[in-house]
């Protein structure tokens, strides 16, 4: 059974940084596309980033380009989302995904 567990969310002031982690088990790490999506209050899911299956280079959405970076650590079966220069509009529940499987989410709140 594929399991995804996110961590690292929290409350941060505008301009601050957070790093989200997603621990993956039950699947060969890297065998499927992986990435992050988010859902802001009252809005639908928004794709944030991805690393293709078998790949190592990430792609991020235009809305976070230059501020967010996705990476992975194969030895730890873990993916990360480094978020810098956070803005109030980044407030959302962030979910990691592998293939069609999604984690339970971690809340990120950007507020002064």
N, C-alpha and C positions, 0 to 999 in steps of 0.2 A: 504494500500500500504506500502510495506516494504521500509524504508528509512535508509540509513547508511551515517553518516557524519563523516569523519576523520578530525583530527586536530593534530597539534604538530610538523609537519615537519619543515624543515629549513636547514640552512647551519651550519655545525659543523666541527671542526678540527678533524683529526685522533686522536683516543683515547678518544674523547668526548662522551657525552651521550645525548640522546633524549628520550622523552616519547611520544608515539603516543596514541591518544584517538579515540575511535569510538563510537559515540552515535547512538543507535538503536531504531527505532520506527516502529510501524505497525505490529509487530510480538511478540508472547510471548517469552520473553527473555529466552534463554536457551533451547528452544524447538527444536532447530536445531543445527547442528554443526556450530561453529563459529571460525573465525581465521583471519590470515593475509597472504597475498601473496604480491609479489613485482615484478616489471618489470624494469630491468636495461636498459639503452639506447641500442637499437639495439638487445635486447634479448627477449626471451619469458617469460611468467609468471613463477615465481618460488614460490613454496609453502614455507612459513616461519613457521607458527605455527597453532595449532588448539586446541580447547576444544570441546569434543564431546557433543552431545545433552544430557542434564540432568547431565552432569558432571561438575567437577570443576578443575580437573588436566589438565595441558597443555602439549603438545608435541611440540618440536621445531625441525627444520631441523638441520642436522649435521653441516651445514655451519655457523650456528649462535649459536650452543649449547655452553653454558657457558658464552655467552655474551648477549643474548636476553632472556627476560622472558615475557610470556603472562599472563595476569590476567583479571578478570572481577569483576564488582561491580553490583550485581543484583539490588540493590535498585535504581541505577541510569541508568539501562539499558545501561551500558557502558562497553566496553572492552578496554584493554590497551596493548601496546607493549613497554616494557622498553628495550631500546637498549643502551648497555654500550660498551666501548672499540671499538667504531665504526672505520671501515676501509674504505678506498676509494672504495673497491669493494662492499660495502653496499649501494653505491649511486644507487637510484632507486625511482620509484614512488611506494608507499606502499598503498595497498588497504585492507580494512577489508571486510570480507564476512560473511554472515549468510545464510546457505543453499547454494542456487545457486545465491543469490543476492550479488552484490558487490558494494562498495561505489565508489565515484568519484576519490578517490586517494589523497595522499598528498606527495609532493616531499621531499625527503631526499637527501642532497648532503654532502658528506664527502670529504673535501678538505682543504689543507693548503693554 
